[in-house]
């Protein structure tokens, strides 16, 4: 299915690929891309929360 969204490619080692696949299957994502996007979203959210927490100290 074509998309107008920007695309880019990343390279990961075997260990990280296994972790992504484990996350994918544990959370029933349809594709590695969906799982990877969710991991990125969760990571960015955690960074924002950490930054807000540090600024509130």
N, C-alpha and C positions, 0 to 999 in steps of 0.2 A: 504494500500500500504506500504510494508516494506521499511525501510530506514536504512542506515548505520550511520546516524547522531546520536550523543549522545542525550539521553533523561533524563529528570528529572521531578519530580512532585513538585508542590507547593500547598499550602493550603491558601485559602483566605476567608475572612469573607463575609457574605451575601451582604454587602454594596459594597465591592470592586468587587464582582462577577457581581452585577448589573451594575456598571460602565463599566466593561469590555464588558458585553453584549450590553450595550447602544452604546459603541464605535463600537463594531462589527456591529451592525445593521445600525447605522448611516453611516458607511463607507463600508457597503456591503461586509464584509469579510465572507468567506464560513464557517469558524470555529472559535471557541474560541482560538485555538492555533495560527492561523494566526493573529488574533487581538492582542493577548498577545505578540507575537513576534514583531509586529509593535510598540506596546506601549513600549516595552523594547528598540527597536532600536531608537525610538524618544527620550526616556529618556536618553540613552547613548549619543546621538548626542547633546542634550541640555546641558548635563554635560560637554562635550568636549568644546562646544562653550563658556560656562560660564568660564571654566578654562582658555581658550585662551584669553577671554576678561579681566579676572583678571590679567593675566600675562602681558598684553599689557598696563596696567595702570601705 
